[in-house]
Amino acid sequence: MTSDSIQNHEAEALESASSAEAPDEWVELGRTSGAYGFKGWVRITPLASGEVLENVRDWVLMDALGARTPVRVKGLRRHGAGLIAKWDGCESKEEADALRVKVGVMRSDFPQAGENAVWAVDLVGCTALNKEGVKLGTILAIGTNGAQDLFDIEYVDAAGVEKHFFIPNVKDVYVLEMKPEEKRVVFDWDPAWR
């Protein structure tokens, strides 16, 4: 599959989840941020666009100790830059206010990324190569600088020190090929530019 775009902006998944190597990995996509109204609706602050949360109804909540609770979302609406959601078991303002958890989805529940697209979370952990086949490093995350998405790539220099550099996500200029199923991404990038 060639990739025209990264279905980011679930880059949230990249910032928070190390590598989603297995399709059943839990991927953090947001956090609860208090009650909305008096009937148990919960404010959700997505870590990025919220696209996956809007399209998947089986969520998994994770508390500060790492305990996971699956919930089936019964109602969901966009509210400003965030979302508001309702599920069984959260019936009052007090219960909603008490929820201070991370919100995620199992990777296997993600919708299809679309034609010529991949989910950003699937690129985390991929080997970054240049067009000559030289290993540039490993993709740690995909973030943004406001103008474009950036690949955060980690490598070890000649002295054995771990370092990072960024490559802009510009198809056919810097990004030549994305093959998440082969765990590799090919860039037009000189190792000296790191």
Residue pairs with C-beta under 8 A, 6 or more apart in sequence:
1 116
1 118
1 178
1 179
1 181
2 116
2 177
2 178
3 116
3 117
3 118
3 171
3 175
3 177
3 178
4 116
4 117
4 171
5 114
5 116
5 117
5 171
6 117
6 118
6 119
6 120
6 123
6 142
6 149
6 169
6 178
7 51
7 113
7 114
7 117
7 118
7 119
7 120
8 14
8 48
8 49
8 120
8 142
8 144
8 149
9 48
9 49
9 51
9 120
9 144
9 149
10 27
10 29
10 48
10 49
10 51
10 52
10 119
10 120
10 121
11 47
11 48
11 120
11 141
11 142
11 143
11 144
11 149
12 28
12 29
12 30
12 46
12 47
12 48
12 49
13 20
13 27
13 28
13 29
13 47
13 52
13 119
13 120
13 121
13 124
14 120
14 121
14 123
14 124
14 140
14 141
14 142
14 143
15 47
15 141
15 143
16 27
16 28
16 47
16 102
17 25
17 26
17 27
17 28
17 121
17 124
18 124
18 125
19 124
19 125
20 27
20 107
20 121
20 122
20 124
20 125
21 125
22 107
23 107
23 108
24 106
24 107
24 108
25 106
25 107
26 60
26 62
26 68
26 104
26 105
26 106
26 107
27 52
27 104
27 105
27 106
27 107
27 110
27 121
28 47
28 62
28 102
28 103
28 104
29 46
29 47
29 48
29 50
29 52
29 53
29 103
29 104
29 105
30 44
30 45
30 46
30 47
30 50
30 53
30 83
30 102
30 103
30 104
31 44
31 45
31 47
31 100
31 101
31 102
31 103
32 42
32 43
32 44
32 45
32 61
32 96
32 99
32 100
32 101
32 103
33 43
33 44
33 45
33 82
34 42
34 43
34 96
34 97
35 41
35 42
35 43
35 93
35 94
35 96
35 97
36 42
36 43
36 79
36 84
36 96
37 93
38 92
38 93
39 86
39 91
39 92
39 93
40 86
40 90
40 91
40 92
40 93
40 95
40 96
41 75
41 84
41 85
41 86
41 96
42 84
42 85
42 86
42 87
42 90
42 96
42 99
43 79
43 82
43 83
43 84
43 96
44 50
44 53
44 82
44 83
44 84
44 85
44 103
45 82
46 53
46 82
46 83
50 78
50 82
50 83
52 105
52 110
52 111
53 59
53 76
53 83
53 85
53 103
53 105
54 76
54 78
54 83
55 111
56 105
56 109
56 110
56 111
57 72
57 73
57 76
58 70
58 71
58 72
58 73
58 105
58 106
58 109
59 70
59 71
59 72
59 73
59 85
59 87
59 103
59 104
59 105
60 68
60 69
60 70
60 71
60 103
60 104
60 105
60 106
61 68
61 69
61 70
61 71
61 99
61 101
61 102
61 103
61 104
62 68
62 69
62 101
62 102
62 104
63 69
63 100
63 101
63 102
64 100
64 101
69 101
71 87
71 88
71 89
72 87
72 88
73 85
73 86
73 87
74 86
74 87
74 88
75 85
75 86
76 83
76 84
76 85
76 86
77 83
77 84
89 95
90 96
90 99
107 121
110 119
110 121
113 119
118 178
118 180
120 142
120 149
122 180
123 139
123 142
123 151
123 178
123 180
123 185
124 139
124 140
124 141
124 142
125 138
125 139
125 183
126 138
126 139
126 179
126 180
126 183
126 184
126 185
127 135
127 137
127 138
127 139
127 183
127 184
127 185
128 135
128 136
128 137
128 138
128 139
128 151
128 153
128 167
128 184
128 185
128 187
128 189
129 135
129 136
129 184
129 185
129 186
129 187
130 136
130 186
130 187
130 188
130 189
130 190
130 191
131 176
131 186
131 187
131 188
134 191
135 155
136 153
136 155
136 167
136 187
136 189
136 191
136 194
137 153
137 154
137 155
137 165
137 194
138 153
138 154
138 155
139 151
139 152
139 153
139 185
140 152
140 153
140 154
140 164
141 152
142 149
142 150
142 151
142 152
142 169
143 149
143 150
143 152
144 150
148 168
148 169
148 170
149 168
149 169
150 166
150 167
150 168
150 169
151 166
151 167
151 168
151 169
151 175
151 185
151 187
152 164
152 166
153 164
153 165
153 166
153 167
153 194
154 162
154 163
154 164
155 162
155 163
155 164
155 165
155 194
156 162
156 163
157 163
163 194
165 193
165 194
167 174
167 175
167 187
167 189
168 174
169 175
173 188
174 187
174 188
174 189
175 185
175 186
175 187
176 186
176 187
176 188
177 184
177 185
177 186
178 185
178 186
179 185
179 186
